[in-house]
Amino acid sequence: MEKSSNRQVYIGAFIYALIMGHSFLFTKIALESANPMDILAYRFTAAFIGIMIPRIFGWIKVKYTRESIRRIIPIAILYPLLFFGFQTTGLQYTTSSEAGILSAAAPIFTMILASYFLDEKTTTLQRLSIIVSVLGVVYVSVMKGASLDINNILGIVLLILSTISLAGYSVMGRVLTRDFSNIELSYLMITISFIVYNLIAILNHAINGSVKNFFIPLSSMGFVISILYLGVLSSLVTSLLTNFILSRIEASRMSVFANLGTVITIIAGAVYLKEKIYYYHIIGSILIISGVIGTNYFKEE
C-alpha cells in the first residue's frame, strides 16, 4: 500500500515538473501581447473556469465555513497570488534563464522555513542533495551564457520574492493538507486569484481609459494557447498536484522536484525542436536528478 502511495506521489511530482518546465516559455510568449497584470487576469480566469466546470456538473463538491476560509486565505495569498504576481512581473525585467537560476533556490528556502516552522528534520545527505540539485540548474544556466545582470535588479528582487512565496506556501500547505482536501484548498486559492487579478486589471484599464485594450491580446493565437497552458495546466493542475504531494511528503522533499523542470526542458528541446544536447546539459541533468533522488532517498526513518 505504501509503495503504491509513493508511486502516485512520484508520478504526480514528475507531471508537476513537466508542466513547470515549460511555464517560463509560455509566460514570455504571453508577455509579447499583454502586460503582466492582464496575463494574470486571463491566466486565472482560465484556471477558474477549469475548476468551475466540474463543480457545476457536480463532479466535485466544496463546502467552507468562516473559520476554514480564514485559515486558507493566507496560503492563497502566498500561492498563487503573490508567487505568480512576482514571477510574471519579474520576467518582464529579466530573462527566462535568470528566472530559472533564481527559482532553483526554492528548495533551499523551503528547507530553512520547514525546519524553523514545522520542525522538519533533514539529514546531512538530504541537505547536500538539495544543494546538488540547485547547483545542477545553476550550472546549466551559466554554461548556456546566463548570468544575474545587476541592471535587472528589480526583476531579480521580484523573482526572489516569488521564490520565497513558493517556499512559504510549501510550508503552510504541508499543515493545511492535514485538515482540508486537495479540492477545497485549490478551489479557494484559484478563486481568490481570479477575483483579485481581474479587479486590478480592469481597474487599471478603467483609470487609463483603455478597457478595449484588455481584449486585444485575444486576437493572438499564441497568446490564447499560452493562457490556456498557464491557466489550466500551470496554475490549476499544478495547484492540485502540489497540494496532493504536500499531503504525502515533507515540504523540503516536494520542493526539490521543481528543479526537474530544467531536465524536462532540455529533453523537450531535443525531441521536439531538434536542439543539440551539449556535455553541460548532461552533467547538469545528472546533478539535478541525483539531487532529487538523494533528497527523497536519504530521508530520516
C-alpha positions in Angstrom: 0.0 0.0 0.0 2.8 2.3 0.9 4.7 1.6 -2.3 1.5 2.4 -4.3 1.1 5.6 -2.4 4.8 6.6 -3.1 4.4 5.7 -6.7 1.4 8.1 -7.0 3.4 10.9 -5.3 6.4 10.4 -7.7 4.2 10.3 -10.8 2.4 13.5 -9.6 5.8 15.1 -9.0 7.0 14.2 -12.4 3.9 15.7 -14.1 4.4 18.8 -11.9 8.0 19.2 -13.1 6.9 18.5 -16.7 4.4 21.4 -16.6 6.5 23.8 -14.7 9.5 23.1 -17.0 7.6 25.0 -19.8 5.9 27.7 -17.8 8.6 30.4 -18.3 8.5 29.9 -22.1 4.7 30.4 -22.2 4.9 33.4 -19.9 7.5 35.1 -22.2 5.2 34.4 -25.2 2.2 35.9 -23.4 4.3 39.0 -22.4 4.7 39.8 -26.2 0.9 40.5 -26.4 -0.1 41.8 -22.9 1.2 43.3 -19.7 1.8 41.2 -16.6 -1.4 42.1 -14.8 -3.6 41.3 -17.9 -1.8 38.0 -18.3 -2.5 37.1 -14.7 -6.2 38.1 -15.0 -6.6 35.9 -18.1 -4.5 33.1 -16.6 -6.7 32.8 -13.5 -9.8 33.3 -15.5 -8.9 30.1 -17.4 -8.0 28.4 -14.2 -11.2 29.4 -12.5 -13.3 28.2 -15.5 -11.3 25.0 -15.4 -12.2 24.3 -11.8 -15.8 25.7 -12.0 -16.8 23.2 -14.8 -16.6 20.1 -12.6 -18.3 21.9 -9.8 -21.2 22.9 -12.0 -21.7 19.3 -13.1 -21.4 18.1 -9.6 -18.2 16.1 -10.1 -16.6 17.9 -7.2 -18.1 19.4 -4.0 -16.7 22.1 -1.8 -18.1 23.5 1.5 -16.5 26.2 3.6 -17.1 27.7 7.0 -15.9 31.2 8.0 -13.1 29.5 10.0 -11.9 27.4 7.1 -11.8 30.4 4.8 -9.9 32.4 7.4 -7.3 29.6 7.5 -6.9 29.1 3.8 -6.7 32.8 2.8 -3.1 33.3 4.0 -1.8 30.4 1.9 -3.9 31.6 -1.1 -2.1 34.9 -0.8 1.3 33.3 -1.0 0.3 31.0 -3.8 -0.8 31.6 -6.4 -1.5 35.3 -5.7 2.0 36.6 -4.7 4.0 33.8 -6.4 2.7 34.3 -9.9 2.4 38.1 -9.4 6.1 38.4 -8.5 7.1 35.8 -11.1 5.2 37.3 -14.1 6.2 40.9 -13.3 9.8 39.8 -12.7 10.0 38.1 -16.1 9.2 41.5 -17.6 12.6 42.7 -16.4 14.7 39.6 -16.6 15.4 36.6 -18.9 13.9 33.1 -18.6 17.4 31.8 -17.8 17.8 34.3 -14.9 14.4 33.2 -13.6 15.5 29.6 -13.8 18.6 30.3 -11.7 16.7 32.2 -9.0 13.7 29.7 -8.9 16.2 26.9 -8.4 16.9 28.3 -4.9 13.3 27.5 -3.8 14.2 24.1 -2.2 16.8 25.9 0.0 14.3 28.5 1.2 11.8 25.7 1.8 14.2 23.6 3.8 15.0 26.5 6.0 11.4 27.6 6.6 10.2 24.0 7.1 13.0 23.4 9.6 12.0 26.5 11.6 8.2 26.4 11.4 7.4 22.7 11.0 10.5 21.3 12.8 11.1 19.1 9.8 14.3 17.3 10.2 16.6 16.8 7.2 19.7 14.6 7.2 23.1 15.9 6.1 22.8 13.8 2.9 19.4 15.4 2.2 20.8 18.9 2.6 23.7 18.1 0.4 21.3 16.5 -2.2 19.2 19.7 -2.3 22.3 21.8 -2.9 23.5 19.4 -5.6 20.1 19.8 -7.4 20.2 23.6 -7.2 23.8 23.6 -8.5 22.7 21.5 -11.4 20.2 24.1 -12.5 22.6 27.0 -12.0 25.4 25.1 -13.9 23.3 24.5 -17.0 22.0 28.1 -17.0 25.5 29.6 -16.6 27.0 27.3 -19.3 24.3 28.5 -21.6 25.5 32.0 -21.1 23.1 33.2 -18.4 24.1 35.4 -15.5 22.5 37.6 -13.0 22.6 41.0 -14.6 22.7 43.6 -11.8 21.0 46.0 -14.2 17.9 43.8 -13.9 17.9 44.3 -10.1 14.1 44.9 -10.0 13.3 41.7 -11.8 15.8 39.8 -9.7 14.2 41.1 -6.5 10.8 40.2 -7.7 11.8 36.7 -8.7 13.5 36.2 -5.3 10.2 37.2 -3.6 8.4 34.8 -5.9 10.7 32.0 -4.8 10.2 32.9 -1.1 6.4 33.0 -1.6 6.6 29.5 -3.1 8.7 28.3 -0.1 6.2 29.8 2.3 3.3 28.2 0.5 5.0 24.8 0.7 5.4 25.1 4.4 1.8 26.3 5.1 0.4 23.8 2.6 2.1 20.9 4.5 0.0 21.9 7.5 -3.3 22.7 5.8 -3.4 19.5 3.7 -4.0 17.7 7.0 -7.3 19.4 7.6 -8.6 20.2 4.1 -9.0 18.3 0.9 -7.0 18.9 -2.2 -10.0 20.4 -4.0 -11.0 22.6 -1.0 -7.6 24.2 -1.0 -7.2 24.6 -4.7 -10.7 25.9 -5.4 -10.4 28.8 -2.9 -6.8 29.5 -3.9 -7.8 29.8 -7.6 -10.9 31.8 -6.9 -9.2 34.4 -4.8 -6.5 35.0 -7.5 -9.2 35.1 -10.2 -11.1 37.9 -8.4 -8.1 39.9 -7.3 -6.2 39.9 -10.6 -9.3 40.7 -12.7 -10.3 43.6 -10.4 -6.8 45.0 -10.6 -6.5 44.6 -14.4 -9.9 46.1 -15.1 -9.4 48.9 -12.7 -6.0 49.8 -14.3 -7.6 49.9 -17.8 -10.6 51.9 -16.5 -8.2 54.5 -15.0 -6.2 54.7 -18.2 -9.3 54.7 -20.4 -8.1 51.6 -22.2 -10.7 49.0 -21.4 -10.8 47.9 -25.0 -7.1 47.1 -25.0 -7.8 44.4 -22.4 -9.4 42.3 -25.1 -6.9 42.9 -27.9 -4.5 40.0 -26.9 -7.2 37.5 -27.6 -6.7 38.1 -31.3 -3.3 36.4 -31.0 -3.5 32.6 -31.1 -0.1 32.4 -29.5 -1.4 34.4 -26.5 -4.6 32.2 -26.2 -2.6 29.0 -26.3 -0.2 30.4 -23.7 -3.0 31.5 -21.4 -4.7 28.1 -21.6 -1.4 26.4 -20.7 -0.6 28.8 -17.9 -4.1 28.8 -16.6 -5.3 25.3 -16.8 -2.0 23.4 -16.6 0.5 25.7 -14.9 -2.0 27.1 -12.3 -4.9 24.7 -11.8 -3.3 21.3 -12.4 -0.1 22.2 -10.6 -2.1 23.6 -7.6 -3.9 20.3 -7.4 -0.7 18.3 -7.8 1.2 20.4 -5.2 -1.5 20.1 -2.6 -1.7 16.3 -3.2 2.1 15.9 -2.9 2.4 18.0 0.2 -0.3 15.9 1.9 2.0 12.8 1.4 5.6 14.0 1.8 7.7 16.7 3.6 7.8 20.2 2.1 11.6 20.1 1.6 11.3 16.8 -0.4 8.5 18.1 -2.5 10.1 21.4 -3.4 13.2 19.9 -5.0 11.1 18.3 -7.7 10.6 21.7 -9.3 14.2 21.6 -10.4 13.4 18.6 -12.6 11.8 21.2 -14.9 15.2 22.1 -16.2 15.8 18.5 -17.3 12.4 18.3 -18.9 13.1 21.5 -20.9 16.4 20.0 -22.2 14.7 16.8 -23.3 11.7 18.5 -24.8 14.1 20.8 -26.8 16.0 17.9 -28.2 12.9 15.8 -29.0 10.5 18.4 -30.4 12.8 21.3 -31.5 15.8 19.1 -32.6 18.0 21.2 -30.3 21.5 19.9 -29.6 22.4 18.5 -26.2 25.8 19.5 -25.1 28.0 18.0 -22.4 26.9 20.6 -19.8 23.3 19.6 -20.3 24.2 16.0 -19.4 26.3 17.0 -16.4 23.7 19.4 -15.1 20.9 16.9 -15.6 22.8 14.2 -13.7 23.3 16.7 -10.8 19.6 17.6 -10.7 18.4 14.1 -10.9 20.9 12.9 -8.3 19.8 15.7 -6.0 16.2 14.9 -6.3 16.8 11.2 -5.7 19.1 11.9 -2.8 16.6 14.3 -1.1 13.9 11.6 -1.2 16.1 8.6 -0.6 18.2 9.8 2.4 15.2 10.8 4.5 15.0 10.1 8.2 13.3 6.9 9.0 
